């Protein structure tokens, strides 16, 4: 018997841009203590092993951080242990993943900081059972440093983390101004000597203001990527307007396009400049007769 479906709907939330990465991967870290296994060649279970992206072994040694343990320190209070990471920049944190080994934290806090000294609680787990724990943050959570502050381990073997992952995006991502710098340089290097004064005036009228704005954007201290990209587009559009019309009404008999304007919508600024100098574009060169006079 055949089956029928009236509707098949999928609901979700659109996310723009590249997927978030583990911004704690291979970043500088520290811990209140490190377990050294005397029975295994004095193997050190250092904090960096929780940020190396490895949940297996390296050279036959497990890649995880382990704190002091009650087993080796029965007469000491070794429950108050921590591990932290320096993200080396401020990030808007969306989630934190703690991949506990069998000896997980029963009670612990996740804290954040801007300076690595003053800490703010963003999560408090009181019934931890080990395994993979994912903590998500809907509210704005911005920090450079992230710490797991242990309060009570799950047993006598201390705190043990395979991986400590932090996901988020840069608060102030670096702005790429290379394209804008290159576009300005292309315009600046375009030579108008050898062209008629009328053509030079036409070119300057089309490009001067756009060039001024582009340079002001390039020198702006708090410029955004959107402003930079828009300045490049405006500069390209201004340059195109200078060659947008033919210098005369003659069409090329080969393909019906104007001389110097063939395929103009896909030319780079460099190619456009070469087109102007080689074929004239809308900027008319001085004739030999005009040069003599």
Backbone bond lengths (Angstrom), bond angles and torsions (degrees), N, CA, C in turn:
res aa  C-N    CA-C-N  psi(-1)  N-CA   C-N-CA  omega(-1)  CA-C   N-CA-C  phi
1 X - - - 1.464 - - 1.534 109.07 -
2 X 1.303 117.13 129.58 1.456 122.20 -176.97 1.528 111.08 -72.59
3 X 1.346 115.32 149.37 1.462 121.14 177.27 1.521 109.08 -108.77
4 X 1.315 116.30 147.94 1.458 121.92 -179.79 1.526 110.29 -125.77
5 X 1.329 115.37 141.33 1.463 121.13 176.21 1.520 108.18 -122.67
6 X 1.320 116.21 120.04 1.458 119.69 178.58 1.529 111.07 -72.51
7 X 1.334 116.55 -43.17 1.458 120.56 -178.83 1.526 109.88 -143.10
8 X 1.332 115.14 146.07 1.464 122.16 175.18 1.526 105.56 -131.72
9 X 1.329 117.10 99.13 1.457 121.00 -173.03 1.525 110.93 -109.71
10 X 1.325 115.40 142.22 1.464 122.28 176.85 1.525 108.27 -125.21
11 X 1.317 116.56 125.76 1.459 120.71 -178.43 1.529 109.44 -111.81
12 X 1.299 115.64 143.60 1.456 119.90 179.14 1.510 110.84 -170.06
13 X 1.292 114.97 -179.13 1.463 120.99 -179.59 1.519 108.91 -117.45
14 X 1.325 115.86 129.23 1.461 121.05 -179.55 1.523 110.06 -73.48
15 X 1.319 116.19 132.06 1.456 120.78 175.69 1.506 108.67 -117.21
16 X 1.319 115.57 127.20 1.458 121.23 -176.87 1.526 110.37 -91.91
17 X 1.305 117.14 148.78 1.453 121.79 174.44 1.512 113.59 85.21
18 X 1.333 114.56 -171.80 1.449 121.78 -177.93 1.529 110.42 -73.42
19 X 1.350 117.10 150.01 1.463 119.19 177.29 1.515 111.18 -64.24
20 X 1.325 116.22 150.86 1.461 120.46 -179.27 1.524 110.40 -68.40
21 X 1.322 115.39 146.74 1.455 121.48 179.50 1.521 109.68 -112.77
22 X 1.317 114.63 164.03 1.454 120.82 175.28 1.524 107.96 -73.91
23 X 1.323 116.90 99.57 1.467 121.30 -173.78 1.522 112.40 -79.57
24 X 1.337 117.59 -2.92 1.457 121.24 177.54 1.528 111.63 -94.28
25 X 1.315 116.97 -6.11 1.460 121.38 -176.17 1.525 111.25 -60.42
26 X 1.334 115.35 122.61 1.473 123.36 177.32 1.529 113.86 59.84
27 X 1.330 116.64 23.78 1.460 120.05 176.99 1.541 109.90 -88.72
28 X 1.334 117.40 159.17 1.470 120.61 -180.00 1.532 111.47 -59.81
29 X 1.324 115.47 139.50 1.458 119.73 -177.13 1.526 110.44 -140.37
30 X 1.308 114.93 167.14 1.465 121.01 176.25 1.516 108.49 -153.33
31 X 1.330 115.97 165.28 1.459 120.90 -179.57 1.519 109.59 -150.20
32 X 1.320 115.84 157.21 1.457 121.02 -179.83 1.521 111.68 -69.74
33 X 1.326 116.70 -26.63 1.461 120.50 179.97 1.526 109.85 -159.67
34 X 1.321 115.08 161.77 1.463 121.97 178.75 1.522 108.82 -136.68
35 X 1.308 115.86 127.33 1.461 120.17 177.71 1.526 109.55 -77.36
36 X 1.336 115.55 130.84 1.459 121.72 176.26 1.523 107.81 -113.18
37 X 1.313 115.80 119.56 1.465 121.24 -175.99 1.529 110.09 -88.50
38 X 1.320 115.42 100.36 1.466 120.73 -179.07 1.525 111.62 -66.10
39 X 1.313 117.22 -23.62 1.463 120.96 -179.41 1.526 112.27 -82.86
40 X 1.324 115.91 -5.90 1.463 119.91 -178.49 1.530 110.53 -127.60
41 X 1.308 115.72 49.92 1.463 120.46 177.45 1.505 113.71 65.62
42 X 1.339 116.85 32.86 1.474 122.26 -178.08 1.530 112.07 55.75
43 X 1.303 114.90 40.85 1.460 121.38 176.61 1.527 109.91 -60.69
44 X 1.346 116.82 127.49 1.455 121.80 179.05 1.530 109.89 -99.32
45 X 1.316 116.02 123.52 1.463 121.37 178.30 1.529 108.51 -94.32
46 X 1.326 114.97 71.75 1.461 122.05 -171.93 1.532 112.92 -74.36
47 X 1.336 116.10 164.55 1.472 121.74 -177.02 1.523 112.25 -62.54
48 X 1.334 117.51 -33.66 1.473 120.63 -177.17 1.519 112.48 -60.58
49 X 1.341 116.96 -24.28 1.466 120.46 -179.19 1.529 112.31 -70.42
50 X 1.330 116.53 -14.42 1.469 120.06 177.43 1.519 111.77 -89.88
51 X 1.334 116.56 -0.26 1.464 120.80 -178.09 1.528 111.97 -130.30
52 X 1.333 116.49 21.63 1.472 120.33 -177.57 1.514 113.47 -100.67
53 X 1.343 117.75 1.48 1.463 121.12 178.75 1.517 113.94 74.72
54 X 1.319 117.48 11.07 1.460 121.85 -176.80 1.523 110.17 -113.42
55 X 1.315 116.42 124.19 1.465 120.42 177.32 1.519 111.08 -110.01
56 X 1.324 115.55 18.50 1.460 120.44 179.52 1.511 110.94 -120.08
57 X 1.319 115.62 -128.09 1.455 121.08 -177.38 1.518 111.53 -125.96
58 X 1.317 115.53 154.31 1.458 122.83 174.85 1.517 107.25 -126.04
59 X 1.309 116.53 115.89 1.457 119.98 -178.80 1.511 112.89 60.25
60 X 1.320 115.60 33.83 1.457 119.74 179.54 1.514 114.30 82.63
61 X 1.346 116.90 0.08 1.460 121.54 179.71 1.526 109.57 -110.31
62 X 1.312 115.98 135.04 1.457 119.42 -179.04 1.526 111.52 -65.45
63 X 1.343 115.48 138.10 1.455 121.62 -178.24 1.532 109.59 -96.16
64 X 1.338 115.20 88.06 1.465 120.52 178.71 1.522 109.44 -156.57
65 X 1.347 115.08 156.80 1.461 120.31 174.29 1.521 108.76 -90.96
66 X 1.328 115.95 138.39 1.460 121.77 175.73 1.528 108.24 -134.23
67 X 1.318 116.57 132.04 1.467 121.73 179.24 1.531 110.70 -85.89
68 X 1.333 115.65 179.07 1.466 119.43 169.43 1.519 108.54 -54.68
69 X 1.337 114.63 151.30 1.462 118.97 -175.55 1.533 110.38 -124.10
70 X 1.314 116.06 149.10 1.468 121.06 177.59 1.530 110.63 -61.68
71 X 1.323 114.79 -31.31 1.460 119.31 -177.02 1.523 111.64 -57.68
72 X 1.351 116.17 -42.71 1.460 120.50 179.55 1.525 113.07 -88.76
73 X 1.334 116.82 -14.94 1.469 121.08 -177.22 1.534 109.69 -130.07
74 X 1.332 117.63 63.10 1.475 120.69 -174.68 1.527 114.00 -65.09
75 X 1.318 116.68 -24.66 1.475 119.64 -176.41 1.527 112.36 -100.70
76 X 1.321 117.89 9.96 1.459 121.37 -178.34 1.527 110.12 -121.56
77 X 1.325 115.34 154.85 1.464 119.92 174.10 1.531 107.56 -90.15
78 X 1.318 116.00 98.43 1.466 120.44 -178.50 1.536 111.17 -109.22
79 X 1.322 116.46 19.17 1.474 120.09 179.85 1.522 112.32 -75.60
80 X 1.328 115.69 -29.66 1.473 120.72 -177.56 1.529 109.74 -82.44
81 X 1.340 115.77 84.60 1.458 121.85 -178.43 1.530 109.67 -128.46
82 X 1.325 115.90 155.78 1.464 119.36 -178.50 1.516 110.95 -147.52
83 X 1.326 114.94 161.32 1.455 123.42 173.13 1.525 107.14 -141.39
84 X 1.340 117.14 136.72 1.470 119.93 -177.15 1.515 110.40 -137.98
85 X 1.322 114.78 163.04 1.462 121.84 -179.68 1.524 109.44 -135.27
86 X 1.319 115.32 142.28 1.464 122.66 175.28 1.527 107.37 -101.07
87 X 1.326 117.13 112.50 1.470 121.74 -178.41 1.524 111.83 -76.21
88 X 1.318 117.05 -7.63 1.466 124.75 176.39 1.523 114.09 67.99
89 X 1.302 117.08 6.61 1.465 122.70 174.21 1.520 107.44 -168.79
90 X 1.321 116.58 166.68 1.463 119.95 -179.98 1.522 110.71 -84.70
91 X 1.324 114.91 130.73 1.451 121.26 -179.27 1.522 110.53 -125.19
92 X 1.322 114.97 147.62 1.460 120.61 169.94 1.516 105.44 -88.12
93 X 1.324 116.90 106.23 1.455 122.93 -171.26 1.520 110.98 -85.95
94 X 1.323 116.04 128.55 1.460 121.08 -179.79 1.522 112.06 -100.88
95 X 1.339 116.66 -33.64 1.466 119.54 179.47 1.520 110.93 -160.25
96 X 1.328 113.95 157.28 1.460 122.69 177.60 1.519 107.63 -130.27
97 X 1.323 115.76 134.33 1.463 121.10 -179.37 1.524 108.98 -118.24
98 X 1.329 115.77 121.81 1.462 122.18 175.78 1.518 108.06 -108.06
99 X 1.320 115.89 116.68 1.459 121.43 179.97 1.527 107.98 -102.54
100 X 1.339 114.25 92.48 1.461 120.39 -175.52 1.527 111.49 -79.22
101 X 1.308 115.70 142.51 1.455 121.10 167.74 1.526 106.45 -78.79
102 X 1.316 119.25 -177.57 1.466 120.76 -177.79 1.512 113.55 -50.59
103 X 1.339 116.33 -34.51 1.463 120.07 178.91 1.523 109.08 -90.09
104 X 1.295 116.36 82.12 1.451 121.20 -179.78 1.514 111.51 -91.80
105 X 1.323 115.55 -179.56 1.455 119.82 178.14 1.516 110.30 -91.30
106 X 1.327 116.80 130.63 1.458 120.68 175.98 1.529 109.48 -78.51
107 X 1.335 115.56 -43.73 1.468 120.52 175.34 1.522 108.87 -134.64
108 X 1.316 114.46 131.16 1.463 118.92 -179.57 1.525 109.29 -162.45
109 X 1.320 114.87 164.65 1.460 121.36 176.83 1.527 109.19 -120.59
110 X 1.313 115.42 149.38 1.462 120.82 169.42 1.513 105.95 -107.61
111 X 1.322 116.15 127.40 1.454 121.53 -174.70 1.524 110.69 -126.36
112 X 1.326 115.48 155.64 1.462 121.30 178.19 1.518 109.42 -128.95
113 X 1.343 114.72 159.67 1.468 119.59 -178.92 1.519 110.02 -156.24
114 X 1.337 114.70 154.11 1.461 120.43 175.17 1.524 111.54 -93.28
115 X 1.342 116.26 -22.99 1.468 119.71 -174.37 1.525 114.10 -124.66
116 X 1.312 118.13 -2.78 1.457 120.88 179.69 1.514 113.58 80.46
117 X 1.331 117.26 7.31 1.465 121.08 -178.61 1.529 111.76 -122.61
118 X 1.313 116.57 -43.62 1.468 121.08 179.45 1.524 108.54 -102.77
119 X 1.338 115.87 124.41 1.458 120.67 -170.98 1.527 112.03 -116.21
120 X 1.334 114.34 146.03 1.462 121.74 178.51 1.523 108.84 -123.02
121 X 1.326 116.66 131.03 1.463 120.86 178.61 1.528 110.18 -71.87
122 X 1.323 116.78 133.13 1.468 120.61 173.64 1.518 110.93 -119.48
123 X 1.340 116.58 -10.42 1.466 120.34 176.99 1.528 108.73 -159.79
124 X 1.328 115.40 144.25 1.468 121.22 178.31 1.523 107.96 -135.57
125 X 1.314 115.79 108.70 1.466 121.75 -179.17 1.521 108.58 -98.71
126 X 1.314 116.90 127.85 1.464 121.08 -177.73 1.518 113.43 -115.74
127 X 1.332 116.99 -7.51 1.463 119.93 -177.94 1.529 111.43 -132.76
128 X 1.335 115.25 42.52 1.453 119.65 -177.59 1.519 112.83 -64.06
129 X 1.325 115.35 142.35 1.467 120.47 -177.76 1.526 112.15 -129.24
130 X 1.331 116.84 15.04 1.454 119.35 -179.94 1.509 111.76 82.75
131 X 1.336 116.04 -168.98 1.459 120.11 -178.15 1.522 111.30 75.55
132 X 1.321 115.73 -160.87 1.466 121.16 -178.65 1.527 109.91 -91.24
133 X 1.304 115.89 122.89 1.463 121.83 -179.88 1.524 108.06 -117.73
134 X 1.317 116.52 122.47 1.465 121.24 178.93 1.518 109.59 -111.38
135 X 1.311 115.84 123.96 1.462 122.68 179.96 1.521 108.61 -112.76
136 X 1.331 117.17 120.20 1.465 122.03 -178.81 1.512 110.03 -106.46
137 X 1.351 114.72 151.32 1.457 120.50 -177.07 1.524 109.46 -129.24
138 X 1.336 115.82 114.50 1.461 120.85 178.28 1.521 110.73 -83.59
139 X 1.332 116.37 -37.52 1.450 120.21 179.78 1.535 109.65 -76.79
140 X 1.329 115.18 160.72 1.461 119.94 -178.03 1.528 110.55 -64.35
141 X 1.324 115.45 116.79 1.455 121.96 -179.40 1.519 108.08 -123.87
142 X 1.318 116.29 100.51 1.466 121.79 -175.81 1.522 109.63 -114.28
143 X 1.328 116.33 130.10 1.459 119.75 -179.07 1.517 110.96 -163.50
144 X 1.323 114.32 163.08 1.467 121.31 172.23 1.532 111.12 -105.61
145 X 1.328 115.76 -33.05 1.462 120.98 -178.84 1.532 110.07 -113.16
146 X 1.329 115.11 142.28 1.471 120.79 177.88 1.523 107.76 -132.17
147 X 1.345 116.46 138.45 1.462 120.54 -176.12 1.519 111.65 -137.74
148 X 1.329 115.03 143.03 1.457 121.47 167.45 1.517 106.03 -101.47
149 X 1.320 116.11 114.88 1.457 121.41 -179.88 1.520 108.69 -103.22
150 X 1.345 115.74 106.82 1.456 119.71 -178.86 1.517 112.52 -75.50
151 X 1.315 114.91 141.47 1.466 121.49 177.03 1.525 110.07 -115.72
152 X 1.326 115.87 -44.27 1.464 120.50 177.55 1.528 109.13 -147.64
153 X 1.341 117.81 122.27 1.459 120.19 178.86 1.527 110.87 -75.94
154 X 1.301 115.05 168.05 1.465 119.08 -178.71 1.508 114.03 -76.90
155 X 1.327 117.98 -9.51 1.462 121.07 -179.82 1.508 110.72 -175.83
156 X 1.305 116.69 -160.14 1.465 122.00 -174.44 1.533 113.71 -79.48
157 X 1.338 116.08 -4.00 1.458 118.86 -176.21 1.540 113.50 -98.63
158 X 1.296 116.33 18.33 1.464 120.28 174.02 1.522 113.72 70.93
159 X 1.327 114.91 -158.92 1.467 122.12 178.27 1.528 108.43 -100.30
160 X 1.310 116.38 135.85 1.464 119.93 -177.83 1.526 109.69 -141.64
161 X 1.311 115.22 118.33 1.473 121.12 -177.22 1.523 110.54 -120.01
162 X 1.343 114.60 124.58 1.461 119.41 171.69 1.531 109.24 -68.00
163 X 1.340 114.54 -50.15 1.468 119.84 -178.28 1.519 110.54 -145.72
164 X 1.331 113.99 148.19 1.467 123.48 178.17 1.532 104.13 -127.41
165 X 1.332 116.26 102.14 1.466 120.75 -173.93 1.520 111.33 -109.32
166 X 1.325 114.96 142.02 1.463 121.46 177.91 1.529 108.37 -128.65
167 X 1.314 116.69 128.49 1.465 121.12 -178.61 1.526 109.94 -117.21
168 X 1.329 115.13 137.75 1.460 119.46 179.88 1.510 111.41 176.10
169 X 1.321 115.61 -172.71 1.460 122.21 -179.54 1.518 109.74 -128.86
170 X 1.319 115.23 148.84 1.458 120.49 178.13 1.529 110.51 -57.80
171 X 1.300 116.00 137.05 1.462 120.04 177.27 1.521 109.74 -68.86
172 X 1.319 116.85 -45.13 1.463 121.78 178.17 1.532 108.76 -125.72
173 X 1.336 116.71 81.53 1.460 119.24 -178.78 1.524 110.82 -63.55
174 X 1.328 117.67 147.47 1.462 120.50 179.93 1.520 111.54 -62.50
175 X 1.323 116.47 141.32 1.465 121.71 -179.61 1.526 109.41 -94.02
176 X 1.315 115.81 128.45 1.463 121.38 179.30 1.524 109.29 -88.78
177 X 1.326 116.29 109.20 1.469 120.90 -178.51 1.530 112.21 -105.72
178 X 1.338 116.61 9.92 1.465 120.06 -176.38 1.524 111.89 -61.23
179 X 1.340 117.17 -42.73 1.462 120.60 -178.51 1.523 111.12 -64.72
180 X 1.339 115.97 -39.23 1.459 119.64 179.55 1.527 110.79 -67.95
181 X 1.316 117.14 -42.41 1.464 120.87 178.08 1.523 110.84 -60.69
182 X 1.340 115.92 -42.31 1.462 120.54 179.93 1.524 111.22 -65.51
183 X 1.342 117.09 -40.30 1.463 121.26 -179.64 1.528 111.03 -64.86
184 X 1.333 115.70 -42.26 1.469 119.97 178.44 1.524 110.15 -63.78
185 X 1.307 116.39 -42.79 1.470 120.57 -179.73 1.527 110.73 -62.99
186 X 1.336 116.88 -38.90 1.464 120.54 178.70 1.530 110.99 -62.45
187 X 1.329 115.73 -42.38 1.462 119.85 179.62 1.531 110.17 -67.07
188 X 1.340 115.25 -44.59 1.451 119.91 -179.02 1.537 112.28 -62.36
189 X 1.319 116.74 -33.38 1.467 120.67 -175.70 1.537 112.92 -85.70
190 X 1.343 117.15 -6.43 1.463 119.60 179.27 1.529 109.74 -69.80
191 X 1.303 117.16 123.23 1.466 122.34 -175.50 1.530 110.50 -94.08
192 X 1.315 115.22 128.96 1.468 120.10 179.23 1.520 112.30 -106.71
193 X 1.357 116.99 -0.81 1.458 117.33 178.07 1.526 109.04 -66.81
194 X 1.309 115.88 140.92 1.456 120.03 -176.84 1.516 112.91 96.31
195 X 1.353 117.08 -1.36 1.458 120.70 179.32 1.533 109.24 -108.70
196 X 1.298 115.51 161.79 1.463 119.86 -179.30 1.520 110.00 -69.14
197 X 1.311 116.83 155.09 1.460 121.38 179.94 1.515 111.60 -62.67
198 X 1.349 116.18 -36.09 1.472 119.71 178.16 1.526 110.30 -62.80
199 X 1.335 116.68 -42.81 1.459 120.59 -179.42 1.525 111.27 -66.67
200 X 1.338 116.12 -38.89 1.457 120.05 178.64 1.521 110.20 -64.38
201 X 1.320 116.95 -41.52 1.468 121.17 179.01 1.519 110.44 -63.06
202 X 1.337 116.55 -40.09 1.464 121.39 178.62 1.522 110.23 -63.08
203 X 1.315 116.20 -44.28 1.464 121.61 179.95 1.526 111.06 -63.06
204 X 1.336 116.55 -48.09 1.458 120.49 -177.23 1.528 111.97 -65.45
205 X 1.324 116.06 -36.14 1.464 119.80 178.71 1.526 110.74 -63.62
206 X 1.323 115.98 -34.75 1.463 120.56 -177.33 1.524 112.28 -79.39
207 X 1.327 117.22 -29.68 1.453 119.67 -168.48 1.516 115.38 -109.01
208 X 1.339 119.43 -25.16 1.462 122.08 -170.64 1.523 113.69 -58.07
209 X 1.320 117.85 -51.84 1.458 121.12 -176.90 1.527 111.44 -65.42
210 X 1.333 116.55 -42.98 1.467 120.08 179.58 1.522 110.62 -62.79
211 X 1.321 116.40 -36.99 1.454 120.93 178.97 1.525 110.95 -68.21
212 X 1.333 116.46 -40.32 1.465 120.39 178.25 1.529 110.86 -62.21
213 X 1.327 116.05 -45.11 1.469 120.73 179.56 1.519 110.83 -64.55
214 X 1.335 116.41 -42.41 1.463 120.70 -179.68 1.526 111.21 -60.64
215 X 1.313 116.93 -41.84 1.464 120.43 -179.32 1.528 111.43 -70.14
216 X 1.329 117.03 -33.58 1.466 119.49 177.42 1.524 110.72 -68.97
217 X 1.335 116.31 -36.27 1.470 120.33 176.48 1.520 109.93 -66.02
218 X 1.322 117.18 -42.38 1.461 121.77 -179.12 1.525 111.25 -61.72
219 X 1.331 117.90 -33.96 1.461 122.23 -177.28 1.526 113.42 -92.56
220 X 1.322 116.85 0.11 1.460 120.88 -178.77 1.525 110.42 -72.97
221 X 1.328 118.17 132.31 1.462 121.77 -175.43 1.525 113.09 -68.54
222 X 1.316 117.31 -43.33 1.463 120.71 -176.40 1.526 111.90 -106.23
223 X 1.325 116.53 37.17 1.461 120.75 -177.96 1.529 110.61 -66.16
224 X 1.324 115.98 145.80 1.460 121.14 177.78 1.521 110.05 -100.47
225 X 1.340 115.30 165.09 1.456 119.34 178.21 1.523 110.50 -65.15
226 X 1.334 116.31 -36.15 1.465 120.25 179.56 1.531 111.29 -62.63
227 X 1.329 117.01 -43.01 1.461 121.10 178.40 1.525 111.07 -63.75
228 X 1.332 115.78 -40.80 1.463 120.95 -179.99 1.528 111.06 -63.73
229 X 1.325 116.19 -47.66 1.465 120.36 -179.39 1.524 111.35 -63.44
230 X 1.350 116.11 -38.56 1.461 120.26 179.93 1.522 110.98 -66.26
231 X 1.330 117.20 -37.35 1.462 121.35 178.83 1.522 110.84 -63.92
232 X 1.331 116.86 -37.51 1.470 121.05 177.52 1.530 109.80 -64.14
233 X 1.336 115.97 -45.86 1.467 120.44 179.94 1.521 111.16 -61.71
234 X 1.334 116.76 -43.14 1.470 120.39 -179.72 1.524 111.35 -64.60
235 X 1.316 115.83 -38.60 1.455 120.28 179.76 1.524 110.41 -67.35
236 X 1.307 116.91 -41.34 1.462 120.96 177.81 1.527 111.07 -64.72
237 X 1.351 115.30 -41.88 1.465 119.59 179.91 1.530 110.91 -63.91
238 X 1.326 116.92 -39.59 1.466 120.84 178.84 1.521 110.59 -65.04
239 X 1.312 116.72 -40.82 1.460 120.60 179.27 1.528 110.48 -65.66
240 X 1.332 115.07 -39.82 1.459 119.40 179.10 1.522 111.42 -64.87
241 X 1.329 116.18 -35.88 1.464 118.47 -179.04 1.520 111.76 -65.51
242 X 1.332 116.75 -25.66 1.454 120.64 179.14 1.519 112.13 -72.79
243 X 1.336 116.62 -21.96 1.456 119.50 178.42 1.528 111.40 -119.32
244 X 1.324 115.19 12.24 1.460 119.66 -174.83 1.513 114.87 -66.73
245 X 1.331 117.47 -23.06 1.457 120.36 179.44 1.523 109.78 -119.29
246 X 1.322 117.07 150.21 1.463 119.66 -179.35 1.518 111.06 -71.70
247 X 1.330 115.51 156.20 1.456 119.67 177.91 1.517 111.39 -73.40
248 X 1.306 116.48 -20.64 1.454 120.62 178.82 1.519 108.53 -147.54
249 X 1.298 117.48 -177.28 1.454 121.47 -176.25 1.527 113.57 -95.33
250 X 1.315 115.85 7.66 1.457 119.01 -178.99 1.517 109.71 -80.56
251 X 1.320 116.92 133.51 1.442 121.98 176.43 1.521 109.64 -105.42
252 X 1.293 114.91 153.06 1.452 118.73 176.99 1.521 108.91 -70.31
253 X 1.312 118.72 126.40 1.451 120.75 -179.74 1.518 112.78 -66.16
254 X 1.326 116.85 -16.20 1.463 119.14 -175.94 1.524 112.20 -74.84
255 X 1.316 117.67 -47.90 1.462 118.78 -175.47 1.521 113.46 -136.05
256 X 1.324 118.66 7.26 1.455 121.05 175.53 1.503 114.81 78.21
257 X 1.343 118.25 9.47 1.449 119.58 178.82 1.507 110.22 -96.97
258 X 1.315 115.14 161.49 1.458 119.44 178.79 1.519 109.96 -75.18
259 X 1.291 117.86 146.03 1.466 120.47 177.53 1.523 110.54 -59.06
260 X 1.339 116.72 136.80 1.455 121.11 176.47 1.503 114.18 76.86
261 X 1.316 119.43 0.25 1.451 121.61 -176.89 1.521 111.53 -120.59
262 X 1.309 117.34 10.97 1.455 122.10 -175.53 1.522 109.89 -69.20
263 X 1.351 116.82 123.85 1.455 121.77 178.53 1.520 113.84 63.94
264 X 1.338 116.15 31.44 1.463 119.35 -171.17 1.519 113.37 -64.11
265 X 1.327 118.19 -29.96 1.454 119.01 -175.16 1.518 112.85 -67.58
266 X 1.309 117.98 -15.05 1.456 119.49 -177.47 1.528 113.66 -114.10
267 X 1.323 116.16 7.29 1.457 118.69 -179.78 1.529 110.40 -80.80
268 X 1.314 116.25 146.59 1.452 120.20 172.19 1.519 107.57 -80.60
269 X 1.333 116.34 168.60 1.452 119.05 178.51 1.527 111.15 -59.96
270 X 1.327 116.34 -37.68 1.454 119.21 179.83 1.523 110.76 -63.20
271 X 1.329 116.44 -44.74 1.455 119.86 -179.95 1.527 111.07 -67.40
272 X 1.333 115.05 -33.43 1.467 118.22 179.41 1.523 110.37 -66.60
273 X 1.343 115.26 -41.91 1.451 118.48 179.50 1.523 110.49 -61.98
274 X 1.334 115.48 -41.71 1.461 119.66 178.46 1.524 110.66 -64.01
275 X 1.337 115.69 -37.32 1.465 120.17 179.35 1.519 110.58 -62.86
276 X 1.334 116.38 -43.40 1.460 120.54 178.45 1.527 110.86 -59.12
277 X 1.325 115.61 -46.66 1.449 119.62 -174.40 1.525 112.14 -72.74
278 X 1.337 115.27 -31.82 1.454 118.46 -176.37 1.526 112.60 -86.81
279 X 1.336 115.63 -45.52 1.464 118.76 -173.26 1.517 113.51 -111.01
280 X 1.327 116.59 -7.14 1.451 117.21 175.71 1.493 113.89 99.57
281 X 1.352 120.29 -40.29 1.457 122.03 -176.14 1.504 109.86 54.56
282 X 1.319 117.36 -133.85 1.457 119.84 176.99 1.513 110.80 -94.54
283 X 1.350 116.05 -3.74 1.453 119.03 179.62 1.520 108.20 -96.85
284 X 1.300 115.35 115.19 1.462 120.29 -173.48 1.521 110.91 -85.56
285 X 1.335 116.13 129.05 1.448 120.84 176.20 1.521 110.77 -76.31
286 X 1.322 114.55 155.47 1.460 119.73 174.08 1.524 109.22 -67.93
287 X 1.295 115.14 138.72 1.468 119.29 176.79 1.528 109.04 -76.10
288 X 1.314 116.64 165.92 1.455 120.53 178.53 1.526 111.08 -59.17
289 X 1.338 115.43 -35.32 1.448 120.07 -179.99 1.525 110.34 -67.64
290 X 1.351 115.93 -41.21 1.455 119.92 -179.54 1.534 110.62 -67.35
291 X 1.329 116.17 -35.64 1.445 120.34 179.57 1.531 111.06 -62.81
292 X 1.349 116.00 -38.88 1.456 120.23 -177.85 1.521 111.34 -68.15
293 X 1.339 115.45 -24.95 1.460 118.54 -178.51 1.535 110.39 -98.10
